[in-house]
Amino acid sequence: MTKHRRKRHYRKITIAAVAISAVAVPSVATACLDGEGNTDSRGPGRWQSAASAQTPKAATPSPNTSESAAPASGAAARVLELVNSERGKAGCSPLKLNAKLTKAAQDHSEDMAEHRAMSHTGSDGSAPEERLSRAGYSWSSYGENVAYGYSTPESVMEGWMTSPGHKRNILDCSFKEIGVGLAQPGDYWTQDFGTAG
């Protein structure tokens, strides 16, 4: 799957194999990779346009800084550890787990698993920025990586790190917080990155 987002527009292709996908705002280029390491694989998917990004509404709930999540456990903890290891190598500060980003990521993973469809568009038509705002996260910028079919944190991180768009989200030093979701069946993963605004 390949997707590019610059300010208001991006494109994507969905792959019917093990796959990953990324999106970010305001100007992070993103891409998708199938489970065999093929980038820009058109497969049986199709190109789609997505809704434009909007800034969160002024009535967004309380500041995010007091919304630290409980320590991650299991697969989410391992993904956070791997993300922060990669960020450390690039000179970026470690990301902090955020409860609202975690809720948005977990809810999206569960939605993808329930509908057996990997996408940045929720089954209700929601875009990532809508899901983050709905979870109460007041963002100035965000990024989202999704994947399915990767059975371990190590394998999904390897896939994300070998794809330029996903790697760019992970190594974007401007992001300060993260939420990680994983749902079954199918190993549907979501990373939601954010900077409070």
BELFEN-V565771 format. One record per backbone hydrogen bond with DSSP energy under -0.5 kcal/mol. CO is the residue of the C=O (numbers start at 1). NH is the residue of the N-H. If there is no record, write none. Layout:
((CO,NH) (CO,NH))
This chain:
((1,32) (3,30) (6,8) (6,9) (9,6) (10,50) (11,4) (12,48) (18,35) (19,148) (20,33) (21,146) (23,144) (25,142) (26,7) (27,29) (30,3) (32,40) (33,20) (34,37) (37,39) (38,34) (40,42) (42,45) (46,14) (48,12) (57,60) (63,66) (64,67) (67,99) (73,76) (73,77) (74,78) (75,79) (76,80) (77,81) (78,82) (79,83) (80,84) (81,85) (82,86) (83,87) (84,88) (85,89) (86,90) (87,92) (88,91) (96,178) (97,69) (98,102) (99,103) (100,104) (101,105) (102,106) (103,107) (104,108) (105,109) (106,110) (107,111) (108,112) (109,113) (110,114) (111,115) (112,116) (112,117) (117,119) (120,122) (122,125) (126,122) (127,130) (127,131) (128,132) (129,133) (130,134) (131,135) (132,137) (133,136) (136,138) (137,139) (138,197) (139,56) (141,195) (142,25) (143,193) (144,23) (145,191) (146,21) (147,189) (148,19) (149,151) (152,156) (153,157) (154,158) (155,159) (156,160) (157,161) (158,162) (160,163) (160,167) (162,164) (163,167) (164,168) (165,169) (166,170) (167,171) (169,172) (171,173) (172,175) (176,96) (177,194) (178,98) (179,192) (181,190) (183,188) (186,149) (187,149) (187,150) (187,189) (188,183) (189,147) (190,181) (191,145) (191,193) (192,179) (193,143) (194,176) (194,177) (195,140) (195,141))
